[in-house]
Amino acid sequence: MGRPRVESEEIRSRVQQPLLGGLDAWAEAHGIPRAEAARRLIDLGLAAYEFAQASSEIDRDRARSKLLEKLGQSRAGS
């Protein structure tokens, strides 16, 4: 059966040490493969960026909730 189909696109990137070591350590700490760790960290980074860019109190609250939810999801996977 395999993984469900999702709309996605492969991206390739070179990652130097120590960033690669940090990615691998994070992946190991959460018991997930490197690619999944990269996806989750990108998602967390984008949520943090959205929070930092929020200009109104309502937008900040919404972005804060989203970021905290994603942080909780990343911890639940460990």
C-alpha positions as a Markdown table, in Angstrom:
| # | Residue | x | y | z |
|---|---|---|---|---|
| 1 | Met | 0.0 | 0.0 | 0.0 |
| 2 | Gly | 2.7 | 2.5 | 0.9 |
| 3 | Arg | 2.5 | 6.2 | 1.7 |
| 4 | Pro | -0.6 | 8.1 | 0.7 |
| 5 | Arg | -0.1 | 10.4 | -2.3 |
| 6 | Val | 0.4 | 14.1 | -1.5 |
| 7 | Glu | 1.0 | 17.1 | -3.6 |
| 8 | Ser | 4.7 | 17.7 | -3.2 |
| 9 | Glu | 7.9 | 18.5 | -4.9 |
| 10 | Glu | 11.4 | 17.1 | -4.2 |
| 11 | Ile | 14.0 | 19.7 | -3.2 |
| 12 | Arg | 17.7 | 19.1 | -3.0 |
| 13 | Ser | 20.2 | 21.0 | -1.0 |
| 14 | Arg | 23.7 | 20.7 | 0.3 |
| 15 | Val | 24.0 | 21.1 | 4.0 |
| 16 | Gln | 27.3 | 21.7 | 5.7 |
| 17 | Gln | 28.5 | 20.7 | 9.1 |
| 18 | Pro | 27.7 | 21.6 | 11.9 |
| 19 | Leu | 24.1 | 22.2 | 10.6 |
| 20 | Leu | 24.0 | 18.6 | 9.3 |
| 21 | Gly | 25.1 | 17.3 | 12.6 |
| 22 | Gly | 22.4 | 19.3 | 14.3 |
| 23 | Leu | 19.8 | 18.0 | 11.9 |
| 24 | Asp | 20.9 | 14.4 | 12.5 |
| 25 | Ala | 21.0 | 14.8 | 16.3 |
| 26 | Trp | 17.4 | 16.3 | 16.2 |
| 27 | Ala | 16.2 | 13.5 | 14.0 |
| 28 | Glu | 17.7 | 10.9 | 16.3 |
| 29 | Ala | 16.3 | 12.6 | 19.4 |
| 30 | His | 12.8 | 12.4 | 17.8 |
| 31 | Gly | 13.2 | 8.9 | 16.4 |
| 32 | Ile | 12.6 | 10.0 | 12.8 |
| 33 | Pro | 14.5 | 9.9 | 9.5 |
| 34 | Arg | 16.6 | 12.9 | 8.5 |
| 35 | Ala | 14.2 | 13.9 | 5.7 |
| 36 | Glu | 11.2 | 14.0 | 8.1 |
| 37 | Ala | 13.3 | 16.0 | 10.6 |
| 38 | Ala | 14.1 | 18.5 | 7.9 |
| 39 | Arg | 10.4 | 18.8 | 6.9 |
| 40 | Arg | 9.4 | 19.4 | 10.6 |
| 41 | Leu | 12.2 | 21.9 | 11.2 |
| 42 | Ile | 11.3 | 23.8 | 8.1 |
| 43 | Asp | 7.6 | 23.9 | 9.2 |
| 44 | Leu | 8.7 | 25.1 | 12.7 |
| 45 | Gly | 10.9 | 27.8 | 11.2 |
| 46 | Leu | 8.1 | 29.0 | 8.9 |
| 47 | Ala | 5.7 | 29.2 | 11.8 |
| 48 | Ala | 8.3 | 31.1 | 13.9 |
| 49 | Tyr | 8.8 | 33.5 | 10.9 |
| 50 | Glu | 5.0 | 34.0 | 10.6 |
| 51 | Phe | 4.9 | 34.9 | 14.4 |
| 52 | Ala | 7.8 | 37.3 | 14.1 |
| 53 | Gln | 6.2 | 39.1 | 11.1 |
| 54 | Ala | 2.7 | 39.4 | 12.6 |
| 55 | Ser | 1.8 | 43.0 | 12.8 |
| 56 | Ser | -1.5 | 43.0 | 14.8 |
| 57 | Glu | -2.3 | 41.5 | 18.1 |
| 58 | Ile | -4.8 | 39.2 | 16.5 |
| 59 | Asp | -2.2 | 38.0 | 14.0 |
| 60 | Arg | 0.4 | 37.5 | 16.7 |
| 61 | Asp | -2.1 | 35.4 | 18.8 |
| 62 | Arg | -3.0 | 33.3 | 15.8 |
| 63 | Ala | 0.7 | 32.8 | 14.8 |
| 64 | Arg | 1.6 | 32.1 | 18.5 |
| 65 | Ser | -1.0 | 29.4 | 18.7 |
| 66 | Lys | 0.1 | 27.8 | 15.4 |
| 67 | Leu | 3.8 | 27.9 | 16.6 |
| 68 | Leu | 3.0 | 26.4 | 20.0 |
| 69 | Glu | 0.9 | 23.7 | 18.3 |
| 70 | Lys | 3.7 | 22.8 | 16.0 |
| 71 | Leu | 6.2 | 22.8 | 18.8 |
| 72 | Gly | 3.9 | 20.4 | 20.7 |
| 73 | Gln | 3.7 | 18.1 | 17.7 |
| 74 | Ser | 7.5 | 18.0 | 17.4 |
| 75 | Arg | 7.9 | 17.1 | 21.0 |
| 76 | Ala | 5.1 | 14.4 | 20.8 |
| 77 | Gly | 7.1 | 12.7 | 18.1 |
| 78 | Ser | 10.1 | 12.1 | 20.5 |
